[in-house]
Structure formats: C-alpha cells, structure tokens
Amino acid sequence: MTPDGKWCSVEEACEIAGCTDGLIRLRIREGRLEGFKFNGKAWMVSVEGCKQLRPQLAPHSNVRKAEAQASKAKQGRRAKKKPR
C-alpha cells in the first residue's frame, strides 16, 4: 500500500475486496475499478474502490462461502467447550 493509503497492489486489493486477482484485473480493464500500471509492470488499485467492491460481490461467491464456513467453525468451537 502506498504511504497515503490510497493505492494498493492487486494482492492487497484481493484481500480488501474479498475476491480473486482475476476479478480485480477484469474490473480495471472494464473501467469499473480505478487502477494504473506502476513502472509499466505492477498494477496499483484504488483502496476505496476495493472497499466499495466487496458489498457488490454475490453472497454465494467462493470467498463469501469460505468466510461463512470459517465463522461457523469458530462459533462451533466455542459452543463445544463446557465450563468447568
């Protein structure tokens, strides 16, 4: 991420938006996500755009499924513990 916090790498964008790098790159190509090539090689992506992208993702996406499963597993572990 840049020092001002406005731009990030594609990998960081994936974590922020909760999607794959392919979707990030597709949105940039379509003009639906702001980004630019840094030094002609690596893409820099708008952090704010990534934050806005996350709620737009389908609730049945693979990332959302993984998040839901992790949440359920975490809650399940808590419920199984019996107080002494």
C-alpha positions as CSV (number, residue, x, y, z in Angstrom):
1,M,0.0,0.0,0.0
2,T,1.2,3.5,-0.7
3,P,2.1,5.8,2.2
4,D,-1.0,7.8,1.7
5,G,-3.2,4.7,1.8
6,K,-5.0,5.4,-1.5
7,W,-3.4,2.8,-3.7
8,C,-2.5,-0.9,-3.2
9,S,-1.2,-3.9,-5.1
10,V,-3.5,-6.4,-6.8
11,E,-2.8,-8.9,-4.0
12,E,-3.7,-6.4,-1.3
13,A,-6.8,-5.4,-3.3
14,C,-7.9,-9.1,-3.3
15,E,-7.7,-9.1,0.5
16,I,-9.6,-5.9,0.8
17,A,-12.4,-6.8,-1.7
18,G,-12.5,-10.5,-0.8
19,C,-12.2,-11.7,-4.4
20,T,-9.7,-13.1,-6.8
21,D,-7.0,-11.2,-8.7
22,G,-8.7,-12.1,-11.9
23,L,-11.8,-10.2,-10.9
24,I,-9.7,-7.2,-9.8
25,R,-7.9,-7.2,-13.2
26,L,-11.2,-7.6,-15.1
27,R,-12.8,-4.7,-13.2
28,I,-9.8,-2.5,-14.1
29,R,-10.0,-3.5,-17.8
30,E,-13.7,-2.7,-17.8
31,G,-13.1,0.7,-16.2
32,R,-15.2,-0.3,-13.2
33,L,-12.3,-0.1,-10.8
34,E,-9.7,2.6,-10.8
35,G,-6.1,1.4,-11.3
36,F,-2.9,2.2,-13.1
37,K,0.4,0.5,-14.0
38,F,3.3,1.4,-11.8
39,N,6.6,1.4,-13.6
40,G,4.9,-0.3,-16.6
41,K,4.6,-3.6,-14.7
42,A,2.6,-3.9,-11.5
43,W,-1.0,-2.6,-11.2
44,M,-1.8,-0.2,-8.4
45,V,-5.5,-0.3,-7.4
46,S,-7.7,2.2,-5.6
47,V,-8.2,1.1,-2.0
48,E,-11.6,3.0,-1.8
49,G,-12.7,1.2,-5.0
50,C,-11.9,-2.2,-3.4
51,K,-13.8,-1.3,-0.3
52,Q,-16.8,-0.4,-2.5
53,L,-16.5,-3.7,-4.5
54,R,-16.8,-6.0,-1.5
55,P,-20.5,-5.5,-0.8
56,Q,-21.2,-5.9,-4.6
57,L,-19.9,-9.5,-4.6
58,A,-22.5,-12.2,-4.8
59,P,-23.3,-13.7,-1.4
60,H,-22.7,-17.2,-3.0
61,S,-19.2,-16.4,-4.2
62,N,-16.4,-18.7,-3.1
63,V,-14.8,-16.1,-0.9
64,R,-18.1,-15.5,0.9
65,K,-18.6,-19.2,1.3
66,A,-15.2,-19.6,2.9
67,E,-15.8,-16.7,5.2
68,A,-19.2,-18.2,6.3
69,Q,-17.6,-21.6,6.9
70,A,-14.8,-20.1,9.0
71,S,-17.3,-18.2,11.0
72,K,-19.4,-21.2,11.7
73,A,-16.4,-23.3,12.6
74,K,-15.2,-20.6,15.0
75,Q,-18.7,-20.5,16.6
76,G,-18.9,-24.3,16.8
77,R,-15.6,-24.5,18.7
78,R,-16.9,-22.0,21.2
79,A,-20.2,-23.9,21.7
80,K,-18.5,-27.2,22.3
81,K,-16.4,-26.0,25.2
82,K,-18.1,-26.8,28.5
83,P,-17.5,-24.6,31.6
84,R,-15.8,-26.3,34.5
